[in-house]
Amino acid sequence: MDTINIGGGFPTTFGDNKVPDISTYASVIKAALNVHFGDKQPRVIAEPGRAMVGDAGIIVSEVVLVSLKNSNDAQRWVYLDVGRFHGLPETEGEAIRYRLTLPERRNSASTPTIIAGPTCDSIDTMYGRNPVETPVDLRSGDIVLVHDTGAYTANYSSVGFNGLSPLRVCLVEDINQMKFPKLQAI
C-alpha cells in the first residue's frame, strides 16, 4: 500500500473555540502511522475541508415570523427564510450548533427560542432540545447571521426544496460591488 486517504472529519470551531488545533490531529495521525507502518509509511491524503473553510461562510437570513404555537405555549418559535432544507441539515439532532448573531438587536434581553425553517415540513426545526437565546424584541424582517457555514451548506442547498430557491452564494468581491441596505450597518 503506497497511499491512504484518511478522509475528513477535521472540525471548525463553530464559534466556541473548543476544537483542538490542527497540529493536535496531525500528531495523533503521525503516531498511528508510526505504529502501523513503521519505516514504510504510505503517502497520506486528507480532506480537511471544514477545518480550512468552515468559518469562512455566513448565511444571511431574515426572520419570517416570531410566534407561539398556541396561547398556552411558553416556548417561542422564530421562523427564518432558511432552514434544514436550505443548507442546514447538520442541525439534525443538534449535531452542529451554528452560532447565530442578530446585529439589529445586539443589546436586547433574550429568551429561549426554537428556530425553524420556512418549509411546511415538521422536521424543518433546529435546536428544539436546547433552544437558542434570541432577543425578546426580535421582529419579522430582522437579519439573522448564521456563522461558520463555509463548508457544505451551499451544496446541501442545491435543490429548490418546497419551491424555495437554493442559497445564493456571493463572494466578498461580489458583495463589495452590490448594495445590501440591511447589511451596510453590520
Secondary structure by P-SEA (a helix, b strand, c coil): cccccccccccccccccccccaaaaaaaaaaaaaacccccccbbbbccccccccccccccccccccccccccccbbbbbcccccccccccccccccccccccccccbbbbbbbbbbcccccccccccccbbbbccccccccbbbbbccccccccccccccccccccbbbbcaaaaaaccccccccc
